[in-house]
Amino acid sequence: MVSECTGRSKGVPSGGNMEKIQWKPLLLSILISLGTGTLAGLLTSGSMEKYQTLYHPPLAPPGWVFPVVWTILYFLMGVAAYRVYVSGNDDTKQALLIYGAQLLVNALWPLLFFKLDAYFFSFIWLLLLFDLVLLTARCFSMIDQIAGKLLIPYLIWLVFAGYLNLAYLIHNLFN
């Protein structure tokens, strides 16, 4: 398993070395992130229809909210990864490996939840995802503070997703 970033830095932790946008790496980074979401969506086609049939705990949003929120989150992830990639920091490779691991874990969660109906395992998987994203945010912050902050909405959304997942799990255990 990849360990935490050390904080060794050639780059500027505040993100102050972003003088000129490098469009090709930026677009590639955003496409990788959005592509992960698109792949997860394709693998779980029909999940929004299934979502409509599930028990809806208090605060559960309508189905159309999920693709909107995830598109924004994947965009923010892509920008954060780009900022780390172009930083010139010694820990860039390690931080991006952790980022890639969380993207993979992220892409597999909807399969567990929607296709396999594995509510307990998907909740545990979500906890793993949260831990990986938290680690990613810490590593990104050591390299570029703005990149780390760009992952905060993602962490908040994962807490909310955990609430929903746990509510479905409890409801299915007792009904």
PLY file of the C-alpha trace (Angstrom):
ply
format ascii 1.0
element vertex 175
property float x
property float y
property float z
element edge 174
property int vertex1
property int vertex2
end_header
0.00 0.00 0.00
1.15 3.52 -0.71
2.14 5.47 2.37
1.48 9.11 3.13
3.29 11.85 1.30
6.38 13.16 3.05
5.96 16.84 2.29
9.31 17.05 0.49
8.88 19.91 -1.85
10.47 21.48 -4.85
7.17 23.15 -5.65
5.32 25.89 -3.82
2.84 24.46 -1.25
0.57 27.48 -1.56
0.02 26.76 -5.23
1.84 29.94 -6.16
3.70 28.44 -9.13
0.67 28.28 -11.42
1.84 31.09 -13.68
0.68 29.70 -17.03
-2.04 27.13 -17.67
-0.76 24.05 -19.46
-3.89 23.21 -21.43
-3.02 19.72 -22.62
-2.27 18.32 -19.13
-5.28 20.19 -17.71
-7.69 18.77 -20.28
-6.20 15.28 -19.95
-6.52 15.40 -16.18
-10.15 16.50 -16.37
-10.90 13.88 -19.03
-9.38 11.10 -16.89
-11.49 12.14 -13.94
-14.72 12.64 -15.93
-13.96 9.44 -17.84
-13.90 7.51 -14.56
-17.36 8.83 -13.77
-18.60 8.09 -17.26
-17.29 4.53 -17.08
-18.93 3.99 -13.69
-22.17 5.37 -15.12
-22.03 3.06 -18.14
-21.30 0.03 -15.97
-24.29 0.82 -13.79
-26.77 1.89 -16.44
-30.27 1.90 -15.03
-29.04 2.81 -11.56
-31.13 5.98 -11.40
-34.24 3.96 -12.19
-33.28 1.59 -9.40
-32.60 4.55 -7.09
-36.20 5.67 -7.57
-37.43 2.32 -6.23
-35.23 2.35 -3.12
-36.26 3.51 0.32
-35.51 7.25 0.56
-34.30 8.36 3.98
-34.75 11.97 5.07
-32.60 14.35 2.99
-32.35 11.89 0.07
-32.15 14.01 -3.09
-34.02 13.35 -6.32
-32.13 11.17 -8.79
-31.21 14.01 -11.16
-28.98 15.54 -8.45
-26.41 12.73 -8.55
-25.07 13.17 -12.10
-24.94 16.94 -11.65
-23.02 16.73 -8.37
-20.69 13.99 -9.61
-19.86 15.93 -12.78
-18.85 18.93 -10.66
-16.85 16.73 -8.28
-15.02 14.92 -11.10
-14.19 18.28 -12.68
-12.77 19.56 -9.37
-10.79 16.33 -8.94
-9.33 16.75 -12.41
-8.28 20.34 -11.74
-6.74 19.32 -8.41
-4.79 16.48 -10.03
-3.58 18.84 -12.77
-2.30 21.32 -10.18
-0.35 18.54 -8.48
0.94 17.18 -11.80
2.43 20.50 -12.90
3.79 21.41 -9.45
7.27 19.98 -9.87
7.06 18.51 -6.36
9.02 15.42 -5.32
5.82 13.77 -4.04
3.79 14.29 -7.23
4.08 10.68 -8.40
3.08 9.24 -5.03
0.17 11.68 -4.65
-1.13 10.86 -8.13
-0.85 7.11 -7.44
-3.05 7.55 -4.37
-5.39 9.71 -6.46
-5.58 6.94 -9.09
-6.34 4.37 -6.40
-9.24 6.45 -5.09
-10.57 6.89 -8.63
-10.59 3.10 -9.05
-12.31 2.55 -5.70
-14.78 5.30 -6.60
-15.64 3.67 -9.93
-16.34 0.31 -8.29
-18.70 1.56 -5.56
-21.81 1.91 -7.79
-21.31 -1.64 -9.03
-21.34 -2.92 -5.47
-24.35 -0.85 -4.48
-26.58 -0.85 -7.56
-25.65 -4.03 -9.43
-24.81 -6.39 -6.58
-27.16 -4.90 -3.94
-24.26 -5.36 -1.51
-25.30 -2.54 0.83
-23.10 -3.61 3.73
-20.01 -4.20 1.59
-20.64 -1.00 -0.37
-20.77 0.92 2.92
-17.40 -0.56 3.96
-16.10 0.23 0.47
-17.30 3.81 0.90
-15.34 4.08 4.14
-12.25 2.89 2.25
-12.96 5.48 -0.44
-13.33 8.24 2.15
-9.99 7.25 3.71
-8.28 7.28 0.30
-9.76 10.65 -0.62
-8.72 12.08 2.75
-5.19 10.77 2.15
-5.26 12.19 -1.38
-6.40 15.58 -0.07
-3.60 15.59 2.53
-0.97 14.70 -0.06
-2.34 17.20 -2.54
-2.36 19.90 0.17
1.31 19.29 0.94
2.07 19.88 -2.73
-0.50 22.58 -3.55
-2.94 23.88 -0.93
-5.55 24.80 -3.51
-5.47 21.27 -4.95
-6.15 19.85 -1.50
-9.00 22.30 -0.90
-10.58 21.37 -4.24
-11.25 17.91 -2.76
-13.21 19.20 0.25
-16.59 19.14 -1.57
-15.85 15.54 -2.56
-15.22 14.58 1.07
-18.44 16.29 2.15
-20.39 14.47 -0.56
-18.88 11.15 0.53
-20.09 11.75 4.09
-23.57 12.35 2.68
-23.28 9.26 0.46
-22.25 7.29 3.54
-25.38 8.48 5.34
-27.57 7.38 2.42
-25.77 4.03 2.06
-26.07 3.32 5.79
-29.77 4.26 5.75
-30.43 1.80 2.89
-28.45 -0.87 4.74
-30.39 -0.42 7.99
-33.72 -0.23 6.18
-33.01 -3.48 4.32
-31.89 -5.25 7.49
-35.14 -4.52 9.29
-37.68 -4.69 6.43
0 1
1 2
2 3
3 4
4 5
5 6
6 7
7 8
8 9
9 10
10 11
11 12
12 13
13 14
14 15
15 16
16 17
17 18
18 19
19 20
20 21
21 22
22 23
23 24
24 25
25 26
26 27
27 28
28 29
29 30
30 31
31 32
32 33
33 34
34 35
35 36
36 37
37 38
38 39
39 40
40 41
41 42
42 43
43 44
44 45
45 46
46 47
47 48
48 49
49 50
50 51
51 52
52 53
53 54
54 55
55 56
56 57
57 58
58 59
59 60
60 61
61 62
62 63
63 64
64 65
65 66
66 67
67 68
68 69
69 70
70 71
71 72
72 73
73 74
74 75
75 76
76 77
77 78
78 79
79 80
80 81
81 82
82 83
83 84
84 85
85 86
86 87
87 88
88 89
89 90
90 91
91 92
92 93
93 94
94 95
95 96
96 97
97 98
98 99
99 100
100 101
101 102
102 103
103 104
104 105
105 106
106 107
107 108
108 109
109 110
110 111
111 112
112 113
113 114
114 115
115 116
116 117
117 118
118 119
119 120
120 121
121 122
122 123
123 124
124 125
125 126
126 127
127 128
128 129
129 130
130 131
131 132
132 133
133 134
134 135
135 136
136 137
137 138
138 139
139 140
140 141
141 142
142 143
143 144
144 145
145 146
146 147
147 148
148 149
149 150
150 151
151 152
152 153
153 154
154 155
155 156
156 157
157 158
158 159
159 160
160 161
161 162
162 163
163 164
164 165
165 166
166 167
167 168
168 169
169 170
170 171
171 172
172 173
173 174
